[in-house]
Amino acid sequence: MKTVAQLLKLKALHNQHVHTIGPDQMVLEALKVMTEKNVGALPVVADGKVVGVVSERDYARKVVLHGRSSVGTPVSAIMSTPVVTVDSRQNIDTCMGIMTNSHLRHLPVVENGVLLGLLSIGDLVKEAIAEQADLIRQLEQYIRGEWVDTSTDNNCWLGATA
């Protein structure tokens, strides 16, 4: 099972930078950043600390449905708080459990108060599927009497010498 640190390293280079927004910035600016960067949420950072997360869901539920204006509403008025975070040592299963139990779609990764990344539920599901597919492949090879030398990725027959 991969750790959060390993998953962050695997994310595509263009997805490794975490885009943030300040709590005093207007919701319209947050929407522009989310659209421009093709992300569904932004960590809200004040004085270098994550103080909330603002998402498209927050916009729909706390601005549109309440008749507020995205031009005159600060991000702090609609951001989700308190912030649930994980550190880089957590594994994928733990993160999925946290997100499921807390009904979250985005999970900031914070280490010693520093924002390292943002995981989406899509990131975790993609990795879980890849790990399950790898396990299935290994089990199929075992059933066929093969094994994989993971140090060289060579297929070998059981009982054969490498």
Secondary structure, 3 states (H helix, E strand, C coil): CCEHHHHHHHCCHHHCCCCCECCCCEHHHHHHHHHHHCCCEEEEEECCEEEEEEEHHHHHHHCHHHCCCCCCCEHHHCCECCCCCECCCCEHHHHHHHHHHHCCCEEEEEECCEEEEEEEHHHHHHHHHHHHHHHHHHHHHHHCCEEEECCCCEEEECCCCC
